[in-house]
């Protein structure tokens, strides 16, 4: 669990304070699909759907993402508040249900904007 706390801190600090819902959802989908965009020390971390959902619900709270963003339906995530892990589980399920493919290059930019 300590690895996940360190990862949460890294991610939360790496993302811009004004990140929008679409960029955050894309990053969630990307990390659900691949960890190749992460620094080497995080590539081997076990990011389950459950742990990603918890991390992204916390980040949504920290970054002031609206509880019910108007674009959430694009991700099939309109049943849960974005500050709830259920919302992010729905976002990840959209890869399967709606064939949503993440934009990996945009996800890299989200993380790198604060670091580079």
C-alpha positions as CSV (number, residue, x, y, z in Angstrom):
1,X,0.0,0.0,0.0
2,X,2.9,2.3,0.7
3,X,3.8,2.1,-3.1
4,X,0.4,3.4,-3.9
5,X,0.7,6.3,-1.5
6,X,4.0,7.3,-3.1
7,X,2.4,6.9,-6.5
8,X,-0.6,9.0,-5.6
9,X,1.7,11.8,-4.3
10,X,3.8,11.6,-7.5
11,X,0.7,11.8,-9.7
12,X,-1.1,14.4,-7.8
13,X,2.0,16.7,-7.7
14,X,2.8,16.0,-11.4
15,X,-0.6,17.0,-12.7
16,X,-1.4,20.7,-13.3
17,X,-3.7,22.2,-10.6
18,X,-6.1,23.2,-13.4
19,X,-6.3,19.8,-15.1
20,X,-9.7,19.3,-16.6
21,X,-11.9,16.3,-16.4
22,X,-11.2,15.1,-20.0
23,X,-7.5,15.1,-19.5
24,X,-7.8,13.3,-16.1
25,X,-10.1,10.7,-17.6
26,X,-7.7,10.1,-20.5
27,X,-4.8,9.7,-18.0
28,X,-6.9,7.2,-16.1
29,X,-7.7,5.2,-19.2
30,X,-4.0,5.3,-20.3
31,X,-2.7,4.0,-16.9
32,X,-5.4,1.3,-17.0
33,X,-4.0,0.3,-20.4
34,X,-0.2,0.8,-19.9
35,X,2.3,2.0,-17.3
36,X,4.9,2.7,-19.9
37,X,4.4,6.5,-19.6
38,X,5.5,6.4,-16.0
39,X,9.0,6.9,-14.6
40,X,10.9,3.7,-14.2
41,X,10.3,3.4,-10.5
42,X,6.6,3.2,-11.0
43,X,6.5,0.9,-14.0
44,X,6.4,-2.3,-11.9
45,X,3.7,-1.0,-9.5
46,X,0.6,-3.1,-9.4
47,X,-2.2,-0.7,-10.4
48,X,-5.4,-2.7,-10.1
49,X,-8.7,-1.2,-11.3
50,X,-9.6,-0.7,-7.7
51,X,-6.4,1.1,-6.7
52,X,-6.6,3.3,-9.9
53,X,-10.2,4.2,-9.1
54,X,-9.4,5.2,-5.5
55,X,-6.4,7.3,-6.7
56,X,-8.3,9.1,-9.4
57,X,-11.3,9.8,-7.1
58,X,-8.9,11.4,-4.6
59,X,-7.2,13.4,-7.4
60,X,-10.6,14.6,-8.7
61,X,-11.3,15.9,-5.2
62,X,-7.9,17.6,-4.8
63,X,-8.0,19.2,-8.2
64,X,-11.5,20.5,-7.9
65,X,-13.0,18.4,-10.7
66,X,-16.8,19.0,-10.8
67,X,-18.8,16.2,-9.1
68,X,-20.8,15.5,-12.2
69,X,-18.8,16.8,-15.2
70,X,-20.9,17.3,-18.3
71,X,-18.5,15.2,-20.4
72,X,-18.7,12.2,-18.1
73,X,-21.3,10.5,-20.3
74,X,-18.7,10.2,-23.0
75,X,-16.9,7.8,-20.7
76,X,-20.1,6.0,-19.6
77,X,-19.6,7.4,-16.2
78,X,-22.7,9.3,-15.4
79,X,-24.0,7.2,-12.4
80,X,-21.4,8.2,-9.8
81,X,-19.9,11.4,-8.5
82,X,-16.4,12.0,-9.9
83,X,-15.1,12.0,-6.3
84,X,-16.3,8.4,-5.9
85,X,-14.2,5.4,-6.9
86,X,-17.3,4.0,-8.8
87,X,-17.1,6.8,-11.3
88,X,-13.5,5.9,-12.2
89,X,-14.4,2.2,-12.4
90,X,-17.0,3.2,-15.0
91,X,-14.4,5.3,-16.9
92,X,-12.1,2.3,-17.1
93,X,-15.0,0.0,-18.2
94,X,-15.6,2.4,-21.1
95,X,-12.6,0.9,-22.8
96,X,-14.5,-2.3,-23.0
97,X,-18.1,-1.0,-23.3
98,X,-17.6,1.9,-25.6
99,X,-14.3,1.1,-27.2
100,X,-12.8,4.3,-25.8
101,X,-9.1,4.3,-26.6
102,X,-6.8,6.6,-24.5
103,X,-4.7,9.2,-26.2
104,X,-1.3,8.1,-24.7
105,X,0.6,11.2,-26.0
106,X,-1.8,13.5,-24.3
107,X,-1.6,11.5,-21.1
108,X,2.2,11.9,-21.2
109,X,1.9,15.6,-21.6
110,X,-0.5,15.8,-18.6
111,X,2.2,14.2,-16.3
112,X,5.2,15.9,-17.9
113,X,3.8,19.4,-17.8
114,X,4.9,19.9,-14.2
115,X,8.1,17.9,-14.4
116,X,9.6,19.1,-17.7
